[in-house]
Amino acid sequence: MSDLLENPKSGRVRAVAALAKKDVRADTGLFLLEGPQAVREAIEYGPELLRELYVTPTAAARYGLDDAPVDTWFVTEQVLETMADTVTPQGVVAVCQQFPTSVREVFPDPGSVGAEARGASATEGSLPGLVAILEQVRDPGNAGTIIRAADAAGADAVVLTGRSVDPYNPKVVRSTTGSLFHVPVSVGVTLADAVARAKALGYTVLAADVSGDDLPEVRADGMLDGPTAWVFGNEARGLTSEDLELVDRAVKVPIYGRAESMNLATAASVCLYESAFAQRVARSSTDR
């Protein structure tokens, strides 16, 4: 633990605060991590990614971060507020190395996967069974919540196309509440490439869209039992007709009440969990 950092205008403090900007994150390959829960997840699941930890003395004692396995500085409340992206920070800020996953790791080239594995059921464990693909998802809260939901549903990866929000945006990172360290996240690929790679490996590719068939009907048809990639589109515009032509089937979450529509992240959570349920039922049937 170093001496107390007290000057909010120091170069170190300004450098940390600058990570709220996308161009700075792109140049440095770093991102900002805020809050005790997110930092704990990083310590447990990606300690090698942590570069620096800044914590107020009070927060260090409260959250047991006195001996974190990373270079750590005590800071004043004013310094912490300058570094943090939130209005009311919780006394803990860390700088982390970005760690995007290549789309080739999510969807390997068919030639590198055995013929018997292509098209295999997700219950056999030959391929990732559940992947979320985000196309032009711009709202950081939605993107982060979908990553968190994918993690909770046991998905194997999340793919953000090049037209979606940066997953290392501070608001995205906060919305994942640590799930960013649990599930691989790929960035920069086009939707067409991601879908083509998924199909080449035998995935069923489904698009969440209001024009589609009801989700219970699609599950009853058995389309959720095997490897599935879900495509989720822009919050306001959804998916284009060209996007929908890429997928195997469009699916909608039916609304039984009087709500006008459903939030993107909520709909995505329902779709991912329906797939998780269906795959586990299929696994149980196979194991009998």
Solvent accessible surface area in square Angstrom, and as a share of the most:
residue,aa,sasa,rsa
1,M,109,0.49
2,S,46,0.30
3,D,126,0.65
4,L,80,0.40
5,L,40,0.20
6,E,115,0.51
7,N,83,0.43
8,P,27,0.17
9,K,154,0.65
10,S,32,0.20
11,G,44,0.42
12,R,96,0.35
13,V,0,0.00
14,R,142,0.52
15,A,60,0.47
16,V,5,0.03
17,A,29,0.22
18,A,27,0.21
19,L,5,0.02
20,A,41,0.31
21,K,125,0.53
22,K,129,0.55
23,D,92,0.47
24,V,36,0.21
25,R,5,0.02
26,A,79,0.62
27,D,124,0.64
28,T,65,0.38
29,G,18,0.18
30,L,42,0.21
31,F,0,0.00
32,L,2,0.01
33,L,1,0.01
34,E,16,0.07
35,G,7,0.07
36,P,9,0.05
37,Q,87,0.39
38,A,7,0.05
39,V,1,0.00
40,R,97,0.35
41,E,23,0.10
42,A,0,0.00
43,I,42,0.21
44,E,120,0.54
45,Y,118,0.45
46,G,1,0.01
47,P,55,0.35
48,E,119,0.53
49,L,24,0.12
50,L,11,0.05
51,R,98,0.36
52,E,43,0.19
53,L,1,0.00
54,Y,0,0.00
55,V,0,0.00
56,T,4,0.02
57,P,65,0.41
58,T,80,0.47
59,A,3,0.02
60,A,0,0.00
61,A,77,0.60
62,R,160,0.58
63,Y,43,0.16
64,G,52,0.50
65,L,6,0.03
66,D,81,0.42
67,D,124,0.64
68,A,17,0.13
69,P,85,0.53
70,V,27,0.15
71,D,94,0.49
72,T,14,0.08
73,W,42,0.15
74,F,49,0.20
75,V,0,0.00
76,T,35,0.20
77,E,105,0.47
78,Q,113,0.50
79,V,0,0.00
80,L,1,0.01
81,E,98,0.44
82,T,54,0.32
83,M,2,0.01
84,A,13,0.10
85,D,47,0.25
86,T,37,0.22
87,V,144,0.83
88,T,114,0.66
89,P,32,0.20
90,Q,104,0.46
91,G,5,0.05
92,V,1,0.00
93,V,0,0.00
94,A,0,0.00
95,V,3,0.02
96,C,0,0.00
97,Q,56,0.25
98,Q,36,0.16
99,F,60,0.25
100,P,67,0.42
101,T,26,0.15
102,S,48,0.31
103,V,16,0.09
104,R,142,0.52
105,E,122,0.55
106,V,5,0.03
107,F,0,0.00
108,P,33,0.21
109,D,65,0.34
110,P,50,0.31
111,G,82,0.78
112,S,86,0.55
113,V,21,0.12
114,G,36,0.35
115,A,72,0.56
116,E,146,0.65
117,A,13,0.10
118,R,90,0.33
119,G,45,0.43
120,A,11,0.08
121,S,34,0.22
122,A,10,0.08
123,T,22,0.13
124,E,113,0.51
125,G,62,0.60
126,S,55,0.35
127,L,16,0.08
128,P,38,0.24
129,G,8,0.07
130,L,4,0.02
131,V,0,0.00
132,A,0,0.00
133,I,0,0.00
134,L,0,0.00
135,E,3,0.01
136,Q,24,0.11
137,V,0,0.00
138,R,118,0.43
139,D,61,0.32
140,P,28,0.18
141,G,30,0.29
142,N,14,0.07
143,A,0,0.00
144,G,0,0.00
145,T,53,0.31
146,I,0,0.00
147,I,0,0.00
148,R,122,0.44
149,A,11,0.09
150,A,0,0.00
151,D,37,0.19
152,A,66,0.51
153,A,4,0.03
154,G,43,0.42
155,A,11,0.09
156,D,58,0.30
157,A,3,0.02
158,V,0,0.00
159,V,0,0.00
160,L,1,0.01
161,T,5,0.03
162,G,56,0.54
163,R,132,0.48
164,S,14,0.09
165,V,21,0.12
166,D,25,0.13
167,P,6,0.04
168,Y,6,0.02
169,N,33,0.17
170,P,7,0.04
171,K,103,0.44
172,V,0,0.00
173,V,2,0.01
174,R,68,0.25
175,S,29,0.18
176,T,0,0.00
177,T,55,0.32
178,G,1,0.01
179,S,7,0.05
180,L,2,0.01
181,F,19,0.08
182,H,74,0.33
183,V,6,0.03
184,P,58,0.37
185,V,8,0.05
186,S,1,0.00
187,V,60,0.34
188,G,55,0.53
189,V,14,0.08
190,T,86,0.50
191,L,9,0.05
192,A,54,0.42
193,D,56,0.29
194,A,0,0.00
195,V,4,0.02
196,A,57,0.44
197,R,33,0.12
198,A,0,0.00
199,K,81,0.34
200,A,49,0.38
201,L,0,0.00
202,G,35,0.33
203,Y,8,0.03
204,T,34,0.20
205,V,0,0.00
206,L,0,0.00
207,A,0,0.00
208,A,21,0.16
209,D,22,0.12
210,V,137,0.78
211,S,81,0.53
212,G,12,0.11
213,D,56,0.29
214,D,50,0.26
215,L,4,0.02
216,P,70,0.44
217,E,86,0.39
218,V,0,0.00
219,R,71,0.26
220,A,90,0.70
221,D,85,0.44
222,G,32,0.31
223,M,51,0.23
224,L,0,0.00
225,D,55,0.28
226,G,19,0.19
227,P,7,0.05
228,T,0,0.00
229,A,0,0.00
230,W,0,0.00
231,V,0,0.00
232,F,0,0.00
233,G,4,0.04
234,N,11,0.06
235,E,64,0.29
236,A,94,0.73
237,R,159,0.58
238,G,32,0.31
239,L,14,0.07
240,T,63,0.37
241,S,72,0.46
242,E,114,0.51
243,D,12,0.06
244,L,43,0.22
245,E,142,0.64
246,L,58,0.29
247,V,17,0.10
248,D,73,0.38
249,R,48,0.17
250,A,22,0.17
251,V,0,0.00
252,K,76,0.32
253,V,29,0.17
254,P,23,0.15
255,I,70,0.36
256,Y,183,0.70
257,G,57,0.55
258,R,244,0.89
259,A,65,0.51
260,E,159,0.71
261,S,68,0.44
262,M,72,0.32
263,N,84,0.43
264,L,30,0.15
265,A,6,0.04
266,T,66,0.38
267,A,17,0.13
268,A,0,0.00
269,S,28,0.18
270,V,54,0.31
271,C,0,0.00
272,L,0,0.00
273,Y,79,0.30
274,E,37,0.16
275,S,0,0.00
276,A,5,0.04
277,F,96,0.40
278,A,2,0.02
279,Q,10,0.05
280,R,107,0.39
281,V,88,0.50
282,A,20,0.15
283,R,91,0.33
284,S,52,0.34
285,S,60,0.39
286,T,96,0.56
287,D,108,0.56
288,R,224,0.82
